[in-house]
Amino acid sequence: MLRRYRSDPSHVVPIEEIEVRFDISYEEESIAILDCEVKLLHSKTIPLVKVLWHNHKTEEATWELEDIMRR
């Protein structure tokens, strides 16, 4: 069930905190790795890390490939 949205000032991210480029893009900055795990796909193993991003809450952390995070 959808509910009516109630305005909340804590939902607004101040524009000073986000650097938006001329082409309307920005780069996320990782802060910490919260967890790691290895997924098994048939006979292949896939190492994953749970990443906490700058300007995001812990609940918004995402699973990323470990190889990508090492670059």
C-alpha positions as protocol buffer text, in pm:
chain_id: "A"
residue {
  index: 1
  type: MET
  ca { x: 0 y: 0 z: 0 }
}
residue {
  index: 2
  type: LEU
  ca { x: 127 y: 340 z: -92 }
}
residue {
  index: 3
  type: ARG
  ca { x: 104 y: 619 z: 162 }
}
residue {
  index: 4
  type: ARG
  ca { x: 113 y: 992 z: 113 }
}
residue {
  index: 5
  type: TYR
  ca { x: 465 y: 1134 z: 145 }
}
residue {
  index: 6
  type: ARG
  ca { x: 518 y: 1366 z: 440 }
}
residue {
  index: 7
  type: SER
  ca { x: 790 y: 1624 z: 387 }
}
residue {
  index: 8
  type: ASP
  ca { x: 1095 y: 1570 z: 609 }
}
residue {
  index: 9
  type: PRO
  ca { x: 1397 y: 1807 z: 607 }
}
residue {
  index: 10
  type: SER
  ca { x: 1630 y: 1516 z: 688 }
}
residue {
  index: 11
  type: HIS
  ca { x: 1553 y: 1366 z: 344 }
}
residue {
  index: 12
  type: VAL
  ca { x: 1716 y: 1661 z: 166 }
}
residue {
  index: 13
  type: VAL
  ca { x: 2088 y: 1638 z: 82 }
}
residue {
  index: 14
  type: PRO
  ca { x: 2247 y: 1985 z: 80 }
}
residue {
  index: 15
  type: ILE
  ca { x: 2379 y: 2066 z: -267 }
}
residue {
  index: 16
  type: GLU
  ca { x: 2719 y: 2169 z: -123 }
}
residue {
  index: 17
  type: GLU
  ca { x: 2786 y: 1806 z: -31 }
}
residue {
  index: 18
  type: ILE
  ca { x: 2753 y: 1676 z: -389 }
}
residue {
  index: 19
  type: GLU
  ca { x: 2995 y: 1782 z: -660 }
}
residue {
  index: 20
  type: VAL
  ca { x: 2795 y: 1773 z: -982 }
}
residue {
  index: 21
  type: ARG
  ca { x: 3004 y: 1796 z: -1297 }
}
residue {
  index: 22
  type: PHE
  ca { x: 2917 y: 2001 z: -1604 }
}
residue {
  index: 23
  type: ASP
  ca { x: 2783 y: 1687 z: -1775 }
}
residue {
  index: 24
  type: ILE
  ca { x: 2544 y: 1633 z: -1479 }
}
residue {
  index: 25
  type: SER
  ca { x: 2738 y: 1337 z: -1340 }
}
residue {
  index: 26
  type: TYR
  ca { x: 2914 y: 1277 z: -1011 }
}
residue {
  index: 27
  type: GLU
  ca { x: 3145 y: 1018 z: -860 }
}
residue {
  index: 28
  type: GLU
  ca { x: 3048 y: 817 z: -553 }
}
residue {
  index: 29
  type: GLU
  ca { x: 3317 y: 792 z: -286 }
}
residue {
  index: 30
  type: SER
  ca { x: 3345 y: 476 z: -80 }
}
residue {
  index: 31
  type: ILE
  ca { x: 3406 y: 518 z: 293 }
}
residue {
  index: 32
  type: ALA
  ca { x: 3432 y: 166 z: 431 }
}
residue {
  index: 33
  type: ILE
  ca { x: 3389 y: -202 z: 352 }
}
residue {
  index: 34
  type: LEU
  ca { x: 3130 y: -341 z: 591 }
}
residue {
  index: 35
  type: ASP
  ca { x: 3131 y: -709 z: 495 }
}
residue {
  index: 36
  type: CYS
  ca { x: 3262 y: -956 z: 241 }
}
residue {
  index: 37
  type: GLU
  ca { x: 3142 y: -1285 z: 101 }
}
residue {
  index: 38
  type: VAL
  ca { x: 3205 y: -1524 z: -185 }
}
residue {
  index: 39
  type: LYS
  ca { x: 2917 y: -1628 z: -410 }
}
residue {
  index: 40
  type: LEU
  ca { x: 2937 y: -1960 z: -591 }
}
residue {
  index: 41
  type: LEU
  ca { x: 2799 y: -1958 z: -945 }
}
residue {
  index: 42
  type: HIS
  ca { x: 2822 y: -2306 z: -1094 }
}
residue {
  index: 43
  type: SER
  ca { x: 3196 y: -2370 z: -1065 }
}
residue {
  index: 44
  type: LYS
  ca { x: 3298 y: -2003 z: -1051 }
}
residue {
  index: 45
  type: THR
  ca { x: 3357 y: -1807 z: -730 }
}
residue {
  index: 46
  type: ILE
  ca { x: 3270 y: -1437 z: -717 }
}
residue {
  index: 47
  type: PRO
  ca { x: 3422 y: -1232 z: -432 }
}
residue {
  index: 48
  type: LEU
  ca { x: 3191 y: -950 z: -316 }
}
residue {
  index: 49
  type: VAL
  ca { x: 3228 y: -666 z: -66 }
}
residue {
  index: 50
  type: LYS
  ca { x: 2955 y: -459 z: 99 }
}
residue {
  index: 51
  type: VAL
  ca { x: 3048 y: -93 z: 53 }
}
residue {
  index: 52
  type: LEU
  ca { x: 2936 y: 207 z: 256 }
}
residue {
  index: 53
  type: TRP
  ca { x: 2923 y: 520 z: 37 }
}
residue {
  index: 54
  type: HIS
  ca { x: 2979 y: 885 z: 129 }
}
residue {
  index: 55
  type: ASN
  ca { x: 2648 y: 1072 z: 190 }
}
residue {
  index: 56
  type: HIS
  ca { x: 2456 y: 743 z: 228 }
}
residue {
  index: 57
  type: LYS
  ca { x: 2323 y: 559 z: 532 }
}
residue {
  index: 58
  type: THR
  ca { x: 2436 y: 210 z: 635 }
}
residue {
  index: 59
  type: GLU
  ca { x: 2107 y: 67 z: 505 }
}
residue {
  index: 60
  type: GLU
  ca { x: 2200 y: 194 z: 158 }
}
residue {
  index: 61
  type: ALA
  ca { x: 2533 y: 8 z: 142 }
}
residue {
  index: 62
  type: THR
  ca { x: 2569 y: -198 z: -175 }
}
residue {
  index: 63
  type: TRP
  ca { x: 2734 y: -526 z: -271 }
}
residue {
  index: 64
  type: GLU
  ca { x: 3010 y: -472 z: -528 }
}
residue {
  index: 65
  type: LEU
  ca { x: 3263 y: -694 z: -700 }
}
residue {
  index: 66
  type: GLU
  ca { x: 3583 y: -702 z: -496 }
}
residue {
  index: 67
  type: ASP
  ca { x: 3800 y: -651 z: -807 }
}
residue {
  index: 68
  type: ILE
  ca { x: 3631 y: -318 z: -889 }
}
residue {
  index: 69
  type: MET
  ca { x: 3682 y: -181 z: -537 }
}
residue {
  index: 70
  type: ARG
  ca { x: 4059 y: -243 z: -547 }
}
residue {
  index: 71
  type: ARG
  ca { x: 4113 y: 0 z: -837 }
}
